Amino acid sequence: MSILTPVPPHQSFAKRAFFAVPVIGWLARDVMYGDADNIWYLMVIIATALILAVAAWGLPALVVSALAVVPIYFVLMIVIASPWTPNA
């Protein structure tokens, strides 16, 4: 991961501003435009941050991280249970 990851020249202001955020934007830019293996590095970083948070703060850190994932699961369940058919 590098701050020098090439980015396509024609992007919206919002995307350029998001990629300029020091840690989060750099990681997002590397996942989107960098090497294909960067997604695995990001997953290791997230797992390590979660482990360190649980080690430092205990069960509240685990509960807060689980609550942060709840909207994603709700959307996933709605998509899976929807009666939408692609070729109807």
C-alpha positions, 0 to 999 in steps of 0.5 A, a space after each residue: 500500500 502506498 500513497 503513490 497508488 495511481 488513480 484515474 485522472 477523471 474523478 468527482 470531487 467527492 471521490 478525490 476528497 475521500 481518497 485524500 483522507 489519511 488512513 481510510 482513503 488511502 486503504 480504499 484507494 489501494 483496494 480499488 486501484 491497487 493490486 488485487 491482493 490488497 483486499 486480503 491485506 485490508 481484511 487482516 487490518 480490520 481483524 487485527 484492529 478488532 482483536 486489539 480493540 477487544 483486548 483493550 476494551 473487552 466486550 463493549 468493543 465486540 458489541 459495538 462492532 457487531 452492532 455496526 454490522 447489523 444494517 449490512 445483514 438486514 440489507 443482505 437478508 432483504 436482498 436474499 428474500 426479495 421475490 425479484 427474478 432477473 429474466 421475468 
